[in-house]
Amino acid sequence: MPTPTTIENPAAPRIRQLMPDGFLRTIAERTGCTQRATLSGVVNYEQTSSKYWPAVEQLARETNPDGFAEWQAAQLQPVAAGA
């Protein structure tokens, strides 16, 4: 059974919604990644297996702790059939 994600659960917030203005620059500085397209893809497609994902989660947690907690909780909830 696949792990539920926010893509499968449209009621959950997207990680992108939790990002502040200038988030690509911040994540790039923290990770040393110079490819903004890569970082954008990690955030927009919620690529949790990316080596950059911990920096994305950290920034989301710092920027919007309540929204991040809601996003994180949605990752653990099964998605109802037909939702």
C-alpha positions as a Markdown table, in Angstrom:
| # | Residue | x | y | z |
|---|---|---|---|---|
| 1 | Met | 0.0 | 0.0 | 0.0 |
| 2 | Pro | 1.5 | 3.4 | -1.0 |
| 3 | Thr | 2.2 | 6.0 | 1.6 |
| 4 | Pro | -0.4 | 8.8 | 1.6 |
| 5 | Thr | 0.9 | 12.2 | 0.5 |
| 6 | Thr | -0.6 | 15.6 | 0.3 |
| 7 | Ile | -1.0 | 15.1 | -3.5 |
| 8 | Glu | -3.4 | 12.3 | -2.7 |
| 9 | Asn | -5.1 | 14.3 | 0.1 |
| 10 | Pro | -6.0 | 17.7 | -1.3 |
| 11 | Ala | -7.4 | 18.9 | 2.0 |
| 12 | Ala | -3.9 | 18.9 | 3.5 |
| 13 | Pro | -1.6 | 21.9 | 3.1 |
| 14 | Arg | 1.1 | 21.7 | 0.5 |
| 15 | Ile | 4.7 | 22.3 | 1.7 |
| 16 | Arg | 5.0 | 25.1 | -0.9 |
| 17 | Gln | 2.2 | 27.0 | 0.9 |
| 18 | Leu | 4.4 | 27.0 | 4.0 |
| 19 | Met | 7.4 | 28.6 | 2.3 |
| 20 | Pro | 8.4 | 32.2 | 2.8 |
| 21 | Asp | 9.2 | 34.7 | 0.1 |
| 22 | Gly | 12.7 | 34.0 | -1.2 |
| 23 | Phe | 12.6 | 30.4 | 0.0 |
| 24 | Leu | 14.8 | 29.1 | -2.9 |
| 25 | Arg | 17.7 | 31.4 | -1.9 |
| 26 | Thr | 17.4 | 30.3 | 1.7 |
| 27 | Ile | 17.4 | 26.6 | 0.9 |
| 28 | Ala | 20.2 | 27.1 | -1.6 |
| 29 | Glu | 22.4 | 28.8 | 1.0 |
| 30 | Arg | 21.6 | 26.1 | 3.6 |
| 31 | Thr | 22.3 | 23.2 | 1.3 |
| 32 | Gly | 24.9 | 24.5 | -1.0 |
| 33 | Cys | 22.8 | 23.5 | -4.0 |
| 34 | Thr | 23.3 | 26.0 | -6.9 |
| 35 | Gln | 20.5 | 24.5 | -9.1 |
| 36 | Arg | 17.3 | 26.5 | -8.2 |
| 37 | Ala | 15.3 | 24.3 | -10.6 |
| 38 | Thr | 16.3 | 21.2 | -8.5 |
| 39 | Leu | 15.2 | 22.9 | -5.3 |
| 40 | Ser | 12.0 | 24.2 | -6.8 |
| 41 | Gly | 11.1 | 20.6 | -7.9 |
| 42 | Val | 11.9 | 19.2 | -4.5 |
| 43 | Val | 9.5 | 21.7 | -2.9 |
| 44 | Asn | 6.7 | 21.7 | -5.5 |
| 45 | Tyr | 6.6 | 17.9 | -6.0 |
| 46 | Glu | 7.4 | 17.2 | -2.3 |
| 47 | Gln | 10.3 | 14.9 | -3.1 |
| 48 | Thr | 10.8 | 13.7 | 0.4 |
| 49 | Ser | 13.5 | 11.3 | -0.7 |
| 50 | Ser | 15.7 | 14.2 | -1.8 |
| 51 | Lys | 18.9 | 14.9 | 0.1 |
| 52 | Tyr | 17.6 | 18.5 | 0.2 |
| 53 | Trp | 14.3 | 17.6 | 1.9 |
| 54 | Pro | 15.5 | 18.1 | 5.5 |
| 55 | Ala | 16.3 | 21.7 | 4.7 |
| 56 | Val | 12.9 | 22.2 | 3.2 |
| 57 | Glu | 11.2 | 20.7 | 6.3 |
| 58 | Gln | 13.3 | 22.8 | 8.6 |
| 59 | Leu | 12.4 | 26.1 | 6.7 |
| 60 | Ala | 8.7 | 25.2 | 6.7 |
| 61 | Arg | 8.9 | 24.4 | 10.4 |
| 62 | Glu | 10.6 | 27.7 | 11.1 |
| 63 | Thr | 8.3 | 29.8 | 8.9 |
| 64 | Asn | 5.0 | 28.3 | 9.8 |
| 65 | Pro | 5.1 | 25.9 | 12.8 |
| 66 | Asp | 1.4 | 25.3 | 12.9 |
| 67 | Gly | 1.1 | 24.8 | 9.2 |
| 68 | Phe | 4.0 | 22.4 | 9.3 |
| 69 | Ala | 2.4 | 20.4 | 12.1 |
| 70 | Glu | -0.8 | 20.1 | 10.0 |
| 71 | Trp | 1.2 | 19.1 | 6.9 |
| 72 | Gln | 3.2 | 16.5 | 8.9 |
| 73 | Ala | 0.0 | 15.1 | 10.5 |
| 74 | Ala | -1.6 | 14.7 | 7.0 |
| 75 | Gln | 1.4 | 12.5 | 6.0 |
| 76 | Leu | 0.4 | 10.0 | 8.6 |
| 77 | Gln | -3.3 | 9.8 | 7.9 |
| 78 | Pro | -4.7 | 7.3 | 5.4 |
| 79 | Val | -6.6 | 8.8 | 2.5 |
| 80 | Ala | -10.3 | 7.8 | 2.3 |
| 81 | Ala | -11.3 | 5.9 | -0.9 |
| 82 | Gly | -12.9 | 8.3 | -3.4 |
| 83 | Ala | -11.6 | 11.4 | -1.6 |
